Every structure is written in structure tokens, then in C-alpha cells.
Amino acid sequence: MLGFVGKIACVNLTDGTVEVRPTPVKEAGKFIGGSGLAARLLYHDLKPEVGPLEEGSPVAIFAGPVTGTAVPSSSRFVVCGRSPLTGFWGESTSGGKFGVVLKRAGFDGLIITGKARELVYLLVENGKVEIKPAFNLKGRDTYGTQEELKKVHGTEASVACIGTAGENLVPIASVINDNGRAAGRMGFGAALGSKNLKAIVAAGRGEIPVASTQALQELARGLNALYKKTTLLTNQFGTLGYLDIGYYFGDVPVKYFTRGIFPIDRMNARRFREEYAVHARACWGCPIGCGRELKFKGRVVDGPEYETAVSFGPLLENFDLDTIVEANHLANCHGFDTISAGVTLGFLMYLKEQNMLPAGLKEEVPAFGDREGILEALKQTAENRGIGRLIGQGVTRTAKELGVSQGYAAAVRGLEIPMHEPRASVGQALSYATGPRGACHQRGDFFQVDLGLLKDGDLHIRGGDRTNLQGRVEAVVNLQCLRELDNCLLKCNFAFTPLKVVVDALKAVTGYPWTPENTLQAAKNSLAVKRMISFNLGSSSADDRLPDHFRKALGEGGAYGIVPDIEKYLPEFYRLQGWNEDGTVPRELVSRLIADDKN
């Protein structure tokens, strides 16, 4: 199967060995690649008795078959394994160019185990992987780490690294690459930190084989034109351009998910452009250019995305732009997830306001809207001290430590609910409850379907009444499958691609006889094996729920009065995914998916 460069490096940091294995292309026929293939390869090694920060817990870093090809917006890579934040299956994708350069360096993926005696980095170059000392990088922030390694290995190299949060084993630590691009969620910065792995440097100019260059170029021309038209708002304003739309429909969380109205004119994308010199920045091979850089206090920094701006803005009742920009820069420098940090800090603020905090802790937690307090709390998060230690644990563990009901913790399977209000779209609520890694807007952004922004007639994905899913559960399942394909291919889900076009792209790249049927089945295979892993690690279908905090209707805003009743849709969801009535994966499917296919 083409599209792959044919090698996976298995790196054991304990004994310093590197074993190069062939990419199992027959397994790719079941799972395509990316996070799906990684899940299959890690299935037997992710064990409940081996914690995510222990030497024996593997971390996989994979590209996909379309990564680095002419398919637009196909620069992404994924970090996978047992999540240090949730303890279950975890995956986190990032853009930039690291995934492309990893393949050009000769590898479809890396599987990393063990723990180095001292801080090290990996050099992946021209078909080889070397373990290099990184003692001089200890304590460096992510930008400084990238700069220093590029001095050594050249500006064409791409660096993925951790900051101080990862070194301090903060459970919400991220992996940062190509300036401020982030594999942000699930805590894999801590996983790399536990292995004393500071960074991975990819360098190379190898060719990525494809089945039909001509077919791929024709497809790419059409997709580039389509994406430029359908993502015009994102191109002009970045992801923050969605804020005005989301506000109107009640999709923007306010004051820890308790309100629906805030002074939007103080912090929308237009206001940002009025206050700062903002420039667009695109990932490799992307016509959309959703990234932003802006001038801030005499320096150029990465601008906050929608999720970050809301996490450190309305969710905390903070509408000061400088504070939001500074908070985003802190998170990027130190390497931690802005969504998990914002939600957990908002949780603590909510508990403070409700007089539910222990007396000794109440004074340490800032009040809603306390700008200085927000920044100080985030600094403490990177250093894993004070209330930052609680923030860094995430909302689920913090609730447990404080003896507070998990019903108040805005998370599913331990992953914090992102900045799309589940009461604004029942389909989004169901996507959160059943997502392969927990609450995630990227593994099922059904709010966009309800707003009429995403459609695929062949899969019955179309808009409708956002307060119920009668007759539309299939659309939730199919959108989740389409997004799963994004993470197997690996491509950006901002570049929405109907199933027929996905099939055409896969055939042009791989030369494999993909059809709509077997492509959709590969997505379901990937979702099933990830669910199996999480269930092996202690999750269950009882976790397919939203916390009680979201069973209270909002009294204002576009989601006024809506309480998502998702339980009644779960049996149909399970059936359409091919699972048992109780949400477990059938044994015969398990046996088929984990059968060892020889290349």
C-alpha cells in the first residue's frame, strides 16, 4: 500500500536501542493509518497495571498515509497512548509541518518506551533514529527548545518538544511543535517527560510514494478551491471568527457553564484585529491559514485560538484581551493544554463562589474575572505548585481530591468539556458522551451540522432541530466516523471532506481498492479498538454520560431552557456503531480486529 514510507521505529529509552520494523500495511487495510493504526499496534501493550507515566507505557507518534502528500491540509501527526490525564485511551493531533518531515525522514511513526537516565532528545533523520543528550535543554521553554535544536540541526528541521509542564509531569502537559502548534490535550507532554524525553527532531527530504500523482493533483486543485470558499471566515479571522456565530446560538460557555451572555464586542475577532497587529499563519500545505500571530508588548506571539480565547475569557468571566493573549503565551511556552487549564480553573472559581472550597484553599483561588489571579494560577500550573497543582490535575481528579461530587466536574471520561456548550446542541452532547477520547469537539463537531455548516447527503449528515435527535442519530454516528477518518488519514478536520472525496483521495494516494463501504468500516474499526482499550483500562459504557452540571437549563442566551436528554439515543447509537446493546464491543469484532495479519 502506497502513501506509507514503510518503516516504524521502536525506541527503548531505557537500554538505548532502536528497532526498525516494517509498517504493517495489511493492518492499514483495517484501520487506514494514523491514530487507528497506532491504537491497533498498542492494543496489547496498554495494560491496566502499567500507569501512563511508567517506563513500560508506550507512546506512539504517527503520521498518516495522506500526510505530506498533495491532499490539502494534510500536515498533521498524532500522539497516542494511555492518557496521563484520564488513564484511558488518549490521542492528540497537531499541525505545522512535523508530521510531513517525520515521513520525509523515513518513518511512518515512532513507538517510544522506557525511560532515559538523563534528559535526551531523538534525532530522526534519513531513515535513522539517534538518542542525543539534552542536558542543556532542561528547564527551557518550548520556543527556546525549538530554537536551540534548530541551531544544531538546521532551520528546515521540525521539532516537537515539551516545556516545563511536561518536565514537571503535569497531567495536562502538551507536546508543542513548529512554534506554537500543539498536540494539546490528554497530557502527553507528561508522558514524554516521564521518559526524560525533551524533544524529537525530524529532518529529511525523502519522497512519499503515491499511486497516482496526476489524480492526486487534480483532486487537490478542486479541494483547494473548495476549502478557500467554505472556510473564508476562518481564513479572514482565524478560529476566533466563530465566536459571533456561536454566541448567537448559545454555543459559547460563560462563567463555568452557568451563563450564556457576555459582552462579546469586547473580545471577538474584530476587536482583536483592532487592538493588535494580527497576521495569518498556515500549516504546511494548507489553503485555510487559521493560525494567527500578533504583536504583543514588543514581541510576536502566537495568537489565541477560539478554544483558548473562550477558556481564558468568558468561561472565567475575563474580557481583558491582554490577559487572554498572555495566558495563551504562558501555556504555549510551558506546554500545557489551554482547555483543561481553563475548565479546571473555572471549576475552582465556581466552587469558591458557591462556598464549596476548604477554608485554606479559598484564599488561593482567584475570583471570576480576576486578571492577575488568572495569570498567577497558570504560572503555578506550569510549576506544579499551589493551586496550579490542582489545575494541572484536571477537573476530575481535582473534584475527587476536594471531595466534591463528580457531577460538578465538566468532563467526560476525565477529559474536560471544550468550548462548545452541549446544551446548545443535543447532537454535540451525544458526541461528547461517546467520543473515543472523552469530551472532544474535534472527534464529532455536530454543532456545525446543526448550524448548517457541514453536510454530507450520502451519509445523511444535515441540519435539523438542535434540541432533539429524532431520526438523526445516524448523522451523529457518521460524522464521528468522518472525523475518525481525519485522524487516520491524518488531515485537518477544518478541511471538511465528504466521504466520496475521502475515498478518491485514499485511492489516489494508496492504490488500495477503497470504497465508501470499507472506508467507513475502517473508521468504525478504529473507534471500536479505541473503545476496547479504554474498557480494558477501566472505563465502561456507564461513562457515556454528561455530568449533572449540564442537566440544569441555562436561564439566558441562545441555549436558554435546553437540557440534552442523550440517554434515550444511546441504544440506537450503539446499534449503528455495530456494538452490543450495553455499549460493549462484540467479542467476534474484537477477535477480528486484533487478529495478527502478517505482511
Summary of the structure (lengths in Angstrom):
residues: 599
radius of gyration: 22.1
end to end distance: 10.8
largest distance: 67.9
contacts: 2330
relative contact order: 0.13
helix: 44%
strand: 14%
